[in-house]
Amino acid sequence: MRYRVRTPDGELDYLSFREVEVAYIQGLVGPDDEVREEGQKLWRKASTIPQLVRAKPPERVPRDTMQFIAILCALALGLASLVLLMKGLWWGLVTGLATTFFVSHLAYTAFRKPKRG
């Protein structure tokens, strides 16, 4: 059964209730968003649907912790490249380029918007 979710940003279609549940867990569907089952006329707030309210995200390492570890790695790479460059070693340039790539990727993943629907 298909479901339609109405958010302040617009409406999204989901192929199953499980997809709506996963989107709710991920924060893509909020408690104040409205949900309607295909063929129904009544919109219901997500916070009034017991299956969604009871839904819990899977246990995993918090995203903030992973970002903190990535930032520490970027700082270590940057420091290593500076030390190598000051010693006149060409590996400093390679490490510096790796640091640039790593920090760029970190910034991209930190600021991209989550995919919806």
N, CA, C and O atoms as a GROMACS GRO file, in nm:
protein
  468
    1MET      N    1   0.084  -0.117   0.000
    1MET     CA    2   0.000   0.000   0.000
    1MET      C    3   0.089   0.124   0.000
    1MET      O    4   0.185   0.132   0.077
    2ARG      N    5   0.058   0.219  -0.083
    2ARG     CA    6   0.136   0.343  -0.094
    2ARG      C    7   0.089   0.444   0.011
    2ARG      O    8  -0.025   0.439   0.057
    3TYR      N    9   0.179   0.535   0.046
    3TYR     CA   10   0.148   0.640   0.142
    3TYR      C   11   0.198   0.773   0.088
    3TYR      O   12   0.296   0.779   0.014
    4ARG      N   13   0.128   0.879   0.126
    4ARG     CA   14   0.166   1.014   0.087
    4ARG      C   15   0.190   1.092   0.215
    4ARG      O   16   0.110   1.085   0.309
    5VAL      N   17   0.300   1.168   0.219
    5VAL     CA   18   0.335   1.247   0.336
    5VAL      C   19   0.339   1.393   0.294
    5VAL      O   20   0.403   1.429   0.195
    6ARG      N   21   0.269   1.477   0.370
    6ARG     CA   22   0.265   1.620   0.342
    6ARG      C   23   0.350   1.691   0.447
    6ARG      O   24   0.321   1.683   0.567
    7THR      N   25   0.455   1.760   0.401
    7THR     CA   26   0.545   1.835   0.489
    7THR      C   27   0.534   1.983   0.453
    7THR      O   28   0.471   2.017   0.353
    8PRO      N   29   0.594   2.072   0.532
    8PRO     CA   30   0.594   2.213   0.493
    8PRO      C   31   0.666   2.238   0.360
    8PRO      O   32   0.639   2.338   0.293
    9ASP      N   33   0.756   2.147   0.321
    9ASP     CA   34   0.831   2.162   0.195
    9ASP      C   35   0.756   2.105   0.075
    9ASP      O   36   0.798   2.129  -0.038
   10GLY      N   37   0.648   2.032   0.096
   10GLY     CA   38   0.574   1.971  -0.015
   10GLY      C   39   0.526   1.832   0.022
   10GLY      O   40   0.523   1.795   0.139
   11GLU      N   41   0.489   1.756  -0.079
   11GLU     CA   42   0.437   1.620  -0.057
   11GLU      C   43   0.532   1.517  -0.116
   11GLU      O   44   0.594   1.539  -0.221
   12LEU      N   45   0.542   1.403  -0.047
   12LEU     CA   46   0.628   1.294  -0.090
   12LEU      C   47   0.548   1.165  -0.095
   12LEU      O   48   0.457   1.145  -0.014
   13ASP      N   49   0.580   1.078  -0.190
   13ASP     CA   50   0.516   0.947  -0.201
   13ASP      C   51   0.611   0.840  -0.148
   13ASP      O   52   0.731   0.844  -0.173
   14TYR      N   53   0.555   0.745  -0.075
   14TYR     CA   54   0.630   0.631  -0.025
   14TYR      C   55   0.558   0.504  -0.070
   14TYR      O   56   0.436   0.499  -0.073
   15LEU      N   57   0.635   0.402  -0.104
   15LEU     CA   58   0.578   0.278  -0.155
   15LEU      C   59   0.516   0.191  -0.047
   15LEU      O   60   0.428   0.110  -0.076
   16SER      N   61   0.561   0.206   0.077
   16SER     CA   62   0.509   0.123   0.186
   16SER      C   63   0.514   0.201   0.317
   16SER      O   64   0.579   0.305   0.328
   17PHE      N   65   0.443   0.147   0.416
   17PHE     CA   66   0.446   0.210   0.547
   17PHE      C   67   0.586   0.200   0.608
   17PHE      O   68   0.628   0.288   0.683
   18ARG      N   69   0.656   0.092   0.577
   18ARG     CA   70   0.793   0.075   0.629
   18ARG      C   71   0.883   0.189   0.583
   18ARG      O   72   0.967   0.236   0.659
   19GLU      N   73   0.866   0.234   0.459
   19GLU     CA   74   0.945   0.347   0.411
   19GLU      C   75   0.912   0.474   0.488
   19GLU      O   76   1.001   0.554   0.518
   20VAL      N   77   0.785   0.493   0.521
   20VAL     CA   78   0.745   0.610   0.601
   20VAL      C   79   0.808   0.599   0.740
   20VAL      O   80   0.857   0.698   0.794
   21GLU      N   81   0.807   0.479   0.796
   21GLU     CA   82   0.864   0.456   0.928
   21GLU      C   83   1.015   0.487   0.929
   21GLU      O   84   1.064   0.551   1.022
   22VAL      N   85   1.086   0.441   0.827
   22VAL     CA   86   1.229   0.466   0.818
   22VAL      C   87   1.255   0.617   0.804
   22VAL      O   88   1.346   0.671   0.867
   23ALA      N   89   1.175   0.684   0.722
   23ALA     CA   90   1.190   0.829   0.705
   23ALA      C   91   1.162   0.902   0.836
   23ALA      O   92   1.225   1.004   0.866
   24TYR      N   93   1.067   0.852   0.914
   24TYR     CA   94   1.035   0.911   1.044
   24TYR      C   95   1.153   0.894   1.140
   24TYR      O   96   1.190   0.987   1.211
   25ILE      N   97   1.210   0.774   1.141
   25ILE     CA   98   1.326   0.747   1.228
   25ILE      C   99   1.442   0.837   1.191
   25ILE      O  100   1.513   0.886   1.279
   26GLN      N  101   1.463   0.860   1.062
   26GLN     CA  102   1.575   0.943   1.015
   26GLN      C  103   1.547   1.092   1.028
   26GLN      O  104   1.637   1.174   1.004
   27GLY      N  105   1.426   1.128   1.066
   27GLY     CA  106   1.393   1.269   1.082
   27GLY      C  107   1.346   1.337   0.955
   27GLY      O  108   1.326   1.459   0.954
   28LEU      N  109   1.327   1.262   0.848
   28LEU     CA  110   1.279   1.320   0.724
   28LEU      C  111   1.129   1.347   0.730
   28LEU      O  112   1.079   1.438   0.663
   29VAL      N  113   1.059   1.269   0.810
   29VAL     CA  114   0.917   1.292   0.836
   29VAL      C  115   0.908   1.331   0.983
   29VAL      O  116   0.948   1.255   1.071
   30GLY      N  117   0.855   1.449   1.008
   30GLY     CA  118   0.846   1.499   1.145
   30GLY      C  119   0.713   1.466   1.210
   30GLY      O  120   0.620   1.424   1.141
   31PRO      N  121   0.703   1.483   1.341
   31PRO     CA  122   0.579   1.452   1.413
   31PRO      C  123   0.460   1.535   1.365
   31PRO      O  124   0.346   1.488   1.373
   32ASP      N  125   0.484   1.655   1.316
   32ASP     CA  126   0.375   1.742   1.271
   32ASP      C  127   0.341   1.723   1.124
   32ASP      O  128   0.244   1.782   1.076
   33ASP      N  129   0.417   1.642   1.052
   33ASP     CA  130   0.386   1.615   0.911
   33ASP      C  131   0.263   1.526   0.904
   33ASP      O  132   0.234   1.449   0.996
   34GLU      N  133   0.191   1.537   0.794
   34GLU     CA  134   0.066   1.462   0.778
   34GLU      C  135   0.087   1.343   0.685
   34GLU      O  136   0.157   1.352   0.585
   35VAL      N  137   0.023   1.230   0.722
   35VAL     CA  138   0.037   1.105   0.647
   35VAL      C  139  -0.101   1.060   0.601
   35VAL      O  140  -0.199   1.069   0.675
   36ARG      N  141  -0.107   1.011   0.476
   36ARG     CA  142  -0.234   0.960   0.424
   36ARG      C  143  -0.208   0.831   0.347
   36ARG      O  144  -0.117   0.823   0.264
   37GLU      N  145  -0.288   0.731   0.377
   37GLU     CA  146  -0.280   0.604   0.306
   37GLU      C  147  -0.350   0.618   0.171
   37GLU      O  148  -0.450   0.689   0.160
   38GLU      N  149  -0.298   0.550   0.070
   38GLU     CA  150  -0.357   0.555  -0.063
   38GLU      C  151  -0.503   0.512  -0.057
   38GLU      O  152  -0.537   0.411   0.004
   39GLY      N  153  -0.589   0.589  -0.121
   39GLY     CA  154  -0.731   0.558  -0.123
   39GLY      C  155  -0.810   0.620  -0.008
   39GLY      O  156  -0.933   0.617  -0.009
   40GLN      N  157  -0.740   0.676   0.089
   40GLN     CA  158  -0.806   0.741   0.202
   40GLN      C  159  -0.813   0.892   0.179
   40GLN      O  160  -0.733   0.947   0.102
   41LYS      N  161  -0.906   0.957   0.243
   41LYS     CA  162  -0.918   1.103   0.231
   41LYS      C  163  -0.864   1.174   0.354
   41LYS      O  164  -0.833   1.293   0.348
   42LEU      N  165  -0.854   1.102   0.465
   42LEU     CA  166  -0.814   1.162   0.592
   42LEU      C  167  -0.662   1.169   0.606
   42LEU      O  168  -0.593   1.068   0.592
   43TRP      N  169  -0.610   1.289   0.633
   43TRP     CA  170  -0.469   1.308   0.664
   43TRP      C  171  -0.453   1.296   0.816
   43TRP      O  172  -0.534   1.352   0.890
   44ARG      N  173  -0.352   1.224   0.861
   44ARG     CA  174  -0.325   1.209   1.004
   44ARG      C  175  -0.186   1.263   1.035
   44ARG      O  176  -0.092   1.240   0.959
   45LYS      N  177  -0.173   1.334   1.148
   45LYS     CA  178  -0.040   1.378   1.190
   45LYS      C  179   0.043   1.254   1.226
   45LYS      O  180  -0.009   1.159   1.283
   46ALA      N  181   0.169   1.258   1.191
   46ALA     CA  182   0.256   1.143   1.217
   46ALA      C  183   0.262   1.110   1.366
   46ALA      O  184   0.275   0.994   1.403
   47SER      N  185   0.252   1.212   1.451
   47SER     CA  186   0.261   1.190   1.595
   47SER      C  187   0.138   1.117   1.650
   47SER      O  188   0.139   1.075   1.766
   48THR      N  189   0.031   1.101   1.569
   48THR     CA  190  -0.088   1.030   1.615
   48THR      C  191  -0.091   0.885   1.566
   48THR      O  192  -0.186   0.812   1.594
   49ILE      N  193   0.012   0.844   1.494
   49ILE     CA  194   0.018   0.707   1.443
   49ILE      C  195   0.108   0.625   1.537
   49ILE      O  196   0.229   0.647   1.540
   50PRO      N  197   0.050   0.532   1.613
   50PRO     CA  198   0.126   0.459   1.715
   50PRO      C  199   0.252   0.390   1.662
   50PRO      O  200   0.356   0.392   1.729
   51GLN      N  201   0.246   0.329   1.543
   51GLN     CA  202   0.363   0.259   1.489
   51GLN      C  203   0.480   0.354   1.468
   51GLN      O  204   0.595   0.316   1.486
   52LEU      N  205   0.451   0.478   1.429
   52LEU     CA  206   0.559   0.575   1.408
   52LEU      C  207   0.614   0.625   1.540
   52LEU      O  208   0.735   0.641   1.556
   53VAL      N  209   0.525   0.650   1.636
   53VAL     CA  210   0.570   0.701   1.766
   53VAL      C  211   0.660   0.600   1.836
   53VAL      O  212   0.756   0.637   1.904
   54ARG      N  213   0.629   0.470   1.820
   54ARG     CA  214   0.710   0.365   1.884
   54ARG      C  215   0.838   0.333   1.807
   54ARG      O  216   0.926   0.266   1.861
   55ALA      N  217   0.849   0.380   1.686
   55ALA     CA  218   0.967   0.348   1.604
   55ALA      C  219   1.093   0.406   1.667
   55ALA      O  220   1.094   0.519   1.714
   56LYS      N  221   1.197   0.326   1.668
   56LYS     CA  222   1.325   0.369   1.725
   56LYS      C  223   1.435   0.346   1.624
   56LYS      O  224   1.433   0.246   1.551
   57PRO      N  225   1.530   0.436   1.620
   57PRO     CA  226   1.642   0.416   1.527
   57PRO      C  227   1.730   0.300   1.572
   57PRO      O  228   1.736   0.268   1.691
   58PRO      N  229   1.798   0.236   1.477
   58PRO     CA  230   1.890   0.127   1.515
   58PRO      C  231   2.008   0.182   1.594
   58PRO      O  232   2.048   0.296   1.577
   59GLU      N  233   2.061   0.097   1.679
   59GLU     CA  234   2.178   0.137   1.759
   59GLU      C  235   2.299   0.151   1.667
   59GLU      O  236   2.332   0.060   1.591
   60ARG      N  237   2.365   0.265   1.675
   60ARG     CA  238   2.485   0.288   1.596
   60ARG      C  239   2.563   0.403   1.657
   60ARG      O  240   2.515   0.472   1.747
   61VAL      N  241   2.683   0.424   1.608
   61VAL     CA  242   2.768   0.531   1.657
   61VAL      C  243   2.705   0.664   1.614
   61VAL      O  244   2.673   0.682   1.496
   62PRO      N  245   2.686   0.757   1.707
   62PRO     CA  246   2.626   0.886   1.671
   62PRO      C  247   2.707   0.957   1.563
   62PRO      O  248   2.830   0.950   1.561
   63ARG      N  249   2.636   1.026   1.475
   63ARG     CA  250   2.701   1.096   1.365
   63ARG      C  251   2.798   1.202   1.418
   63ARG      O  252   2.904   1.224   1.359
   64ASP      N  253   2.763   1.268   1.527
   64ASP     CA  254   2.850   1.371   1.583
   64ASP      C  255   2.984   1.311   1.624
   64ASP      O  256   3.089   1.375   1.606
   65THR      N  257   2.983   1.190   1.680
   65THR     CA  258   3.106   1.125   1.721
   65THR      C  259   3.194   1.094   1.601
   65THR      O  260   3.315   1.114   1.606
   66MET      N  261   3.132   1.045   1.493
   66MET     CA  262   3.208   1.014   1.372
   66MET      C  263   3.269   1.141   1.312
   66MET      O  264   3.382   1.138   1.264
   67GLN      N  265   3.194   1.251   1.313
   67GLN     CA  266   3.248   1.376   1.260
   67GLN      C  267   3.364   1.425   1.347
   67GLN      O  268   3.462   1.477   1.294
   68PHE      N  269   3.353   1.410   1.478
   68PHE     CA  270   3.461   1.451   1.566
   68PHE      C  271   3.589   1.371   1.539
   68PHE      O  272   3.698   1.427   1.535
   69ILE      N  273   3.574   1.240   1.520
   69ILE     CA  274   3.689   1.155   1.489
   69ILE      C  275   3.750   1.195   1.354
   69ILE      O  276   3.872   1.200   1.341
   70ALA      N  277   3.665   1.225   1.256
   70ALA     CA  278   3.715   1.267   1.125
   70ALA      C  279   3.790   1.399   1.136
   70ALA      O  280   3.893   1.415   1.070
   71ILE      N  281   3.742   1.491   1.216
   71ILE     CA  282   3.812   1.619   1.234
   71ILE      C  283   3.947   1.598   1.299
   71ILE      O  284   4.045   1.661   1.260
   72LEU      N  285   3.954   1.510   1.399
   72LEU     CA  286   4.083   1.479   1.463
   72LEU      C  287   4.181   1.419   1.362
   72LEU      O  288   4.300   1.451   1.364
   73CYS      N  289   4.132   1.330   1.274
   73CYS     CA  290   4.217   1.272   1.171
   73CYS      C  291   4.268   1.379   1.075
   73CYS      O  292   4.385   1.377   1.035
   74ALA      N  293   4.180   1.472   1.038
   74ALA     CA  294   4.222   1.581   0.948
   74ALA      C  295   4.328   1.668   1.013
   74ALA      O  296   4.424   1.709   0.948
   75LEU      N  297   4.313   1.696   1.142
   75LEU     CA  298   4.414   1.775   1.213
   75LEU      C  299   4.547   1.701   1.220
   75LEU      O  300   4.652   1.762   1.202
   76ALA      N  301   4.543   1.571   1.244
   76ALA     CA  302   4.666   1.492   1.250
   76ALA      C  303   4.735   1.489   1.114
   76ALA      O  304   4.857   1.502   1.106
   77LEU      N  305   4.658   1.472   1.007
   77LEU     CA  306   4.715   1.474   0.872
   77LEU      C  307   4.778   1.610   0.840
   77LEU      O  308   4.886   1.617   0.782
   78GLY      N  309   4.709   1.716   0.877
   78GLY     CA  310   4.762   1.850   0.853
   78GLY      C  311   4.891   1.875   0.929
   78GLY      O  312   4.986   1.932   0.874
   79LEU      N  313   4.895   1.834   1.053
   79LEU     CA  314   5.016   1.850   1.133
   79LEU      C  315   5.130   1.768   1.075
   79LEU      O  316   5.244   1.815   1.067
   80ALA      N  317   5.102   1.646   1.035
   80ALA     CA  318   5.204   1.560   0.975
   80ALA      C  319   5.259   1.623   0.846
   80ALA      O  320   5.380   1.620   0.822
   81SER      N  321   5.171   1.679   0.764
   81SER     CA  322   5.219   1.741   0.640
   81SER      C  323   5.306   1.863   0.669
   81SER      O  324   5.405   1.885   0.599
   82LEU      N  325   5.270   1.942   0.768
   82LEU     CA  326   5.354   2.057   0.803
   82LEU      C  327   5.492   2.014   0.852
   82LEU      O  328   5.593   2.072   0.813
   83VAL      N  329   5.496   1.913   0.937
   83VAL     CA  330   5.625   1.865   0.989
   83VAL      C  331   5.711   1.811   0.875
   83VAL      O  332   5.830   1.840   0.869
   84LEU      N  333   5.652   1.733   0.786
   84LEU     CA  334   5.728   1.677   0.674
   84LEU      C  335   5.777   1.786   0.579
   84LEU      O  336   5.890   1.780   0.530
   85LEU      N  337   5.692   1.886   0.554
   85LEU     CA  338   5.735   1.997   0.467
   85LEU      C  339   5.848   2.078   0.530
   85LEU      O  340   5.940   2.120   0.460
   86MET      N  341   5.842   2.099   0.661
   86MET     CA  342   5.947   2.175   0.729
   86MET      C  343   6.080   2.098   0.727
   86MET      O  344   6.187   2.160   0.730
   87LYS      N  345   6.076   1.966   0.720
   87LYS     CA  346   6.197   1.887   0.712
   87LYS      C  347   6.247   1.874   0.569
   87LYS      O  348   6.353   1.817   0.543
   88GLY      N  349   6.169   1.929   0.475
   88GLY     CA  350   6.208   1.926   0.335
   88GLY      C  351   6.180   1.795   0.265
   88GLY      O  352   6.237   1.766   0.160
   89LEU      N  353   6.092   1.716   0.321
   89LEU     CA  354   6.058   1.586   0.261
   89LEU      C  355   5.940   1.603   0.166
   89LEU      O  356   5.845   1.675   0.196
   90TRP      N  357   5.947   1.536   0.052
   90TRP     CA  358   5.842   1.548  -0.048
   90TRP      C  359   5.712   1.482  -0.004
   90TRP      O  360   5.606   1.512  -0.058
   91TRP      N  361   5.720   1.393   0.094
   91TRP     CA  362   5.598   1.331   0.147
   91TRP      C  363   5.506   1.434   0.211
   91TRP      O  364   5.386   1.411   0.225
   92GLY      N  365   5.562   1.545   0.251
   92GLY     CA  366   5.481   1.653   0.309
   92GLY      C  367   5.379   1.706   0.210
   92GLY      O  368   5.266   1.738   0.246
   93LEU      N  369   5.420   1.715   0.083
   93LEU     CA  370   5.329   1.761  -0.022
   93LEU      C  371   5.216   1.659  -0.043
   93LEU      O  372   5.100   1.697  -0.055
   94VAL      N  373   5.252   1.532  -0.048
   94VAL     CA  374   5.151   1.426  -0.067
   94VAL      C  375   5.053   1.425   0.051
   94VAL      O  376   4.932   1.416   0.032
   95THR      N  377   5.107   1.435   0.172
   95THR     CA  378   5.021   1.437   0.290
   95THR      C  379   4.933   1.561   0.291
   95THR      O  380   4.817   1.554   0.332
   96GLY      N  381   4.986   1.673   0.247
   96GLY     CA  382   4.906   1.796   0.238
   96GLY      C  383   4.791   1.783   0.140
   96GLY      O  384   4.680   1.828   0.167
   97LEU      N  385   4.819   1.721   0.024
   97LEU     CA  386   4.712   1.699  -0.073
   97LEU      C  387   4.606   1.603  -0.019
   97LEU      O  388   4.487   1.623  -0.041
   98ALA      N  389   4.651   1.500   0.052
   98ALA     CA  390   4.557   1.406   0.113
   98ALA      C  391   4.471   1.477   0.218
   98ALA      O  392   4.351   1.451   0.229
   99THR      N  393   4.532   1.566   0.293
   99THR     CA  394   4.458   1.644   0.393
   99THR      C  395   4.352   1.731   0.326
   99THR      O  396   4.239   1.740   0.374
  100THR      N  397   4.390   1.795   0.217
  100THR     CA  398   4.296   1.880   0.143
  100THR      C  399   4.176   1.799   0.095
  100THR      O  400   4.062   1.842   0.111
  101PHE      N  401   4.202   1.683   0.037
  101PHE     CA  402   4.094   1.597  -0.010
  101PHE      C  403   4.005   1.554   0.106
  101PHE      O  404   3.882   1.560   0.096
  102PHE      N  405   4.066   1.512   0.215
  102PHE     CA  406   3.992   1.463   0.331
  102PHE      C  407   3.903   1.572   0.391
  102PHE      O  408   3.786   1.547   0.422
  103VAL      N  409   3.958   1.692   0.406
  103VAL     CA  410   3.880   1.802   0.464
  103VAL      C  411   3.768   1.845   0.369
  103VAL      O  412   3.658   1.878   0.414
  104SER      N  413   3.794   1.844   0.239
  104SER     CA  414   3.689   1.877   0.142
  104SER      C  415   3.574   1.777   0.151
  104SER      O  416   3.457   1.815   0.152
  105HIS      N  417   3.608   1.649   0.158
  105HIS     CA  418   3.504   1.546   0.171
  105HIS      C  419   3.428   1.562   0.302
  105HIS      O  420   3.306   1.547   0.305
  106LEU      N  421   3.498   1.591   0.409
  106LEU     CA  422   3.436   1.611   0.539
  106LEU      C  423   3.338   1.728   0.535
  106LEU      O  424   3.227   1.719   0.587
  107ALA      N  425   3.379   1.838   0.473
  107ALA     CA  426   3.291   1.956   0.463
  107ALA      C  427   3.169   1.925   0.376
  107ALA      O  428   3.058   1.967   0.408
  108TYR      N  429   3.189   1.852   0.267
  108TYR     CA  430   3.078   1.817   0.179
  108TYR      C  431   2.974   1.733   0.252
  108TYR      O  432   2.854   1.761   0.244
  109THR      N  433   3.018   1.631   0.324
  109THR     CA  434   2.923   1.544   0.394
  109THR      C  435   2.858   1.616   0.512
  109THR      O  436   2.745   1.582   0.548
  110ALA      N  437   2.924   1.712   0.571
  110ALA     CA  438   2.867   1.783   0.684
  110ALA      C  439   2.757   1.879   0.641
  110ALA      O  440   2.663   1.903   0.717
  111PHE      N  441   2.767   1.934   0.521
  111PHE     CA  442   2.674   2.037   0.480
  111PHE      C  443   2.573   1.994   0.375
  111PHE      O  444   2.486   2.074   0.338
  112ARG      N  445   2.580   1.871   0.325
  112ARG     CA  446   2.482   1.829   0.225
  112ARG      C  447   2.349   1.801   0.294
  112ARG      O  448   2.345   1.764   0.412
  113LYS      N  449   2.242   1.819   0.221
  113LYS     CA  450   2.109   1.794   0.274
  113LYS      C  451   2.076   1.646   0.259
  113LYS      O  452   2.115   1.584   0.160
  114PRO      N  453   2.003   1.588   0.356
  114PRO     CA  454   1.965   1.448   0.341
  114PRO      C  455   1.868   1.430   0.226
  114PRO      O  456   1.789   1.518   0.195
  115LYS      N  457   1.876   1.313   0.162
  115LYS     CA  458   1.784   1.283   0.051
  115LYS      C  459   1.646   1.258   0.108
  115LYS      O  460   1.631   1.195   0.213
  116ARG      N  461   1.546   1.306   0.037
  116ARG     CA  462   1.407   1.288   0.082
  116ARG      C  463   1.336   1.192  -0.011
  116ARG      O  464   1.358   1.193  -0.133
  117GLY      N  465   1.251   1.110   0.049
  117GLY     CA  466   1.163   1.023  -0.025
  117GLY      C  467   1.234   0.920  -0.104
  117GLY      O  468   1.170   0.840  -0.172
   0.00000   0.00000   0.00000
